[in-house]
Amino acid sequence: MEQERQYRRNIIVNAAKWFFINDGYEKTMIDKIALRAGYSKATIYNYFESKEDLFIAVVSIAYKKLYQVMKETLDQSEGDKDLKTMGRAYLTFIDKYPDYSGLLDFSRLGLIIKRITEKEVTGRLLTESEKEFRYHQLRIQDLMVQVITKTMEKAGLKTEIDPLTIIVAISALGLSIRDLIMRGK
């Protein structure tokens, strides 16, 4: 039963991915996703509580792939696992998964993270999509904190600087870098 549920969920997520990538979040319609997936609109809402929840499921896949590329790049790196290596990993992700990288809109992700955090603080339950998103987001964050901390220590910088503040700045720049790269292709 769970296997069948996961199979259907994956079909819906893949159909949604196509629309989110090609039409953008605002123009994506649940009825079109349902038609492409071969399910009714009601079935979509049995698996996802909203369009945003479905978007979060798609972005979770992007985050999973980003983490895998970052981890692989860092593991294969000879010598320092520094910010340059992290930058190369992000560029590899953009090159390998241009469609997924296009979904990582920093402002929308910031709102998603804020909503998830509010739910956690107030004790409300997270949806399956939100749990998956948070899991991958925290894995990326932990990896980045490790790299930033090591880089700062190596450079003799004050370690009182919060690595999360640096992550926010890097993430904001990442969107601009991605856009420049995509225009150059």
N, C-alpha and C positions, 0 to 999 in steps of 0.2 A: 504494500500500500504506500509506504513512504517513498519507495523507488519510483512509483508511478507519479506521485505528487511532485517529486523533484524533477522528473522528466518533463511534466507539463510546465512547471515553473521555468525551467530552462528554455523551453520553446517560446514562452511568453517573453522572457528577458531578451532572447535573441531577436524576436520580432521588434521589440521596443528599441533595442540598440540601433537597428536599422533606421528607425524614424528619428530618434534623438540625434544620431550622427548626421543624417541627411536633411532633416527639417528643422532641427534645433528643438530646444525644450518647449518654447512657447507655442510653436505650430504643431507639435505632436499631439495627436488625439487618440484617446483610449479606444474609440470605436475602430479606428484604422489599425491599431495594434491587434485588436481582437480578430479582425478580418484576416490580417496577415498570419496570425498565429493559428487560425482555424478554430477559435473558441468564441464564446459569446462575451459580451462586455461584462455580464454578471460573473462569469468564470474568472475573468481578469481580477475583478474586485474580491473574489474569494481568496486569491493569492496575494494581492497587494491592496493596501487600504486607500491608496491614492496614486495619481500620476507621479507625484514626487517620490513616493515609496518605490515605485517601479524604476524611476530614474536612479534612485540610490542603489538599487540592485545592479543596474548597468554600470554605474560608477564604481561599485565594489569590485567588479571584474577588472576595470581599468586599474584600480589601486592594487589589486592582487598581482597583475602583470607588472606594474611599476615596481612593486617590492621585489618580485622575482628578478627583474633586470638589475635593480640596484644591488641586491644581495650577490647575484652572480658576478657582476662587474667588480664589486669589492673583494669577493673571494678570489677572483682571478688576477687581481691587481698585485703586481710585484712591487714590494716596497710599501710606501705609505698609502694608507687608506684615508685620503684627505679630501678636502672639498673639490679639488680638481677631478678626482676619481668619481666623486658623487655627481659632478657636472657632466662628466662623460657618460655616466650611467643614464642620466636624464636625457641626454642627446640620443643615446642608443634607444631608449624607450620611444622617443618621438619618431625616430627613423623606423623602428620595428613595428610600432603600433600607432600610426598617425591618426587613425580614426578614434581610438581610445584617448589619445592625448588631447584631441579636440574637445573631449567632454570635460576635461579638468579645468573648468572655469572657476578661478579662485574666488570670485565673489559669491557664486552659487554654492560652492563647497563650504565657504565660510558660514553661510546661512544654515546649511545642513548640519555642520558641526555644532553650531550654536543651538539648534533645535534638539539635537541628540543630547548634548550636554544638559540642557534645561530639563529634558525628560529624566535623565539620570539623577540630577540633583533633587528633583521633586518626587522621585520614586516611581515614575510611570514606566510601564513596560515598553521596551523597544520592539519594533517589528523585526522580523527575520532579516530584512534588507538592512535595517539600521545596525543590527548586531554584526552582520557581515562587514558592513562599511567601517564600523568602529574598530573591529578586529584588524582589518588591513591598514586603516589609518594609523592606529597605534604602533603597528609593526614598522611602518615607514618612519613614523616619528621617532621611535626608539633607535632605529638604525641611524637616522640623521643626527640625533643627539649624541650618539657614540662618536660619530665622525667629527662633528663640530667640536666636541669636548677635546678629543685627541688633537685636532688641528690647533685649537686655541692653546693647549698646553705646550705643544711643540713650538709654537710661535712665541711663547712666553707672554701671552695675553692674559688679562685678568679672567679668572674662571668664575668671578661673581656675575659675569654677564650671563643672562639666562639664554641657554641654547634655543629655547622655544621662540624667543623674540627673533633670533637669527633665522629660524626656520620660517617664520611668517614673512620676513623680508625676502628670503630666498624664493619662497613660493610665489610671492607677488612678481618677482623678477622672472621666474620660470615661465609664466604666462606670456610675457613680452618676448622672451627668447624663443619660445615655441612659435609664436606668431611670426617672428622674423624668419625663422627657419622655414616655416610652411610657405611663406611668400616667395622664398628663394628657390623653391622646388618647381 
